[in-house]
């Protein structure tokens, strides 16, 4: 009995034997017949429901206008895009190789 248990635990069967086939079937049955909640990770569930809704919106600037965008104007434009109230956390001008403002990155929450 112990000898058989050792052979099963240490996988001492050749690939062409019926014992090898049975062990493979048992492994496949375990994989496909085990309930999903046994493999559920509580860490993944807690990460997916994280309350942080911060994101970045890119507002393309008019190349003819060399004006800086104020926080209030950025907030108004972003609210028009996302259709919900937002808070502007950060506002950064994106410049091309000539130093002209081409867009604004707006971090919102």
C-alpha positions in Angstrom: 0.0 0.0 0.0 2.8 2.4 0.9 4.7 1.5 -2.2 1.6 2.4 -4.4 1.2 5.7 -2.5 4.8 6.5 -3.1 4.4 5.8 -6.9 1.4 8.0 -7.1 2.9 10.9 -5.1 6.2 10.8 -7.0 4.6 10.1 -10.4 6.6 6.9 -11.1 4.3 5.7 -13.9 5.4 5.6 -17.5 3.4 7.7 -20.1 1.9 4.8 -21.8 0.5 3.1 -18.7 -3.2 3.1 -17.6 -2.2 4.5 -14.2 -0.7 7.6 -15.9 -3.9 8.1 -17.9 -6.0 7.8 -14.7 -3.8 10.4 -12.9 -4.2 12.8 -15.8 -8.0 12.3 -15.8 -8.1 13.0 -12.1 -6.1 16.2 -12.5 -8.3 17.4 -15.4 -11.5 16.5 -13.4 -10.2 18.6 -10.5 -9.4 21.6 -12.7 -12.7 21.6 -14.6 -15.1 20.4 -11.8 -13.9 22.5 -8.9 -16.2 25.3 -8.0 -14.9 28.8 -9.0 -15.3 30.3 -5.6 -12.5 27.9 -4.3 -10.1 29.8 -6.5 -11.5 33.3 -5.8 -9.0 35.8 -4.4 -10.1 38.3 -1.8 -7.3 40.6 -2.9 -8.6 40.8 -6.4 -12.1 41.6 -5.2 -10.9 44.3 -2.9 -8.8 45.9 -5.7 -11.7 45.9 -8.2 -13.9 47.8 -5.8 -11.3 50.4 -4.9 -13.0 53.8 -4.4 -10.2 55.8 -6.2 -11.7 57.1 -9.4 -8.8 59.4 -10.4 -8.0 59.6 -14.1 -6.4 61.8 -16.7 -8.1 63.6 -19.5 -6.2 65.2 -22.4 -7.6 68.4 -23.8 -6.3 69.3 -27.2 -5.4 73.0 -27.4 -5.9 75.4 -30.3 -2.5 76.0 -31.9 -3.4 79.5 -32.9 -4.2 80.5 -29.3 -1.1 80.7 -27.1 -3.2 81.0 -23.9 -2.8 79.0 -20.7 -5.9 77.1 -19.6 -7.2 78.0 -16.1 -8.4 75.3 -13.7 -12.0 76.5 -13.9 -11.9 76.4 -17.7 -10.4 72.9 -17.6 -13.0 71.8 -15.1 -15.8 73.1 -17.4 -14.4 71.4 -20.5 -13.8 68.1 -18.7 -17.3 68.1 -17.2 -18.6 68.6 -20.7 -16.7 65.5 -21.9 -17.4 63.1 -19.0 -20.9 64.4 -18.2 -20.4 64.4 -14.4 -19.0 66.7 -11.8 -15.2 66.5 -11.4 -12.5 67.9 -9.3 -9.3 69.1 -11.1 -6.3 67.8 -9.2 -3.5 68.8 -11.5 -3.2 70.7 -14.9 -0.1 70.3 -17.1 0.6 71.9 -20.5 2.0 69.6 -23.2 4.3 71.4 -25.6 5.7 70.4 -29.0 9.4 70.6 -30.0 9.0 74.3 -30.7 7.6 75.1 -27.2 4.0 75.7 -28.4 1.2 74.3 -26.2 -0.5 71.5 -28.1 -2.6 70.0 -25.3 -3.4 70.0 -21.6 -3.3 67.0 -19.3 -5.9 67.3 -16.6 -5.9 64.9 -13.6 -9.4 64.6 -12.3 -11.3 62.8 -9.6 
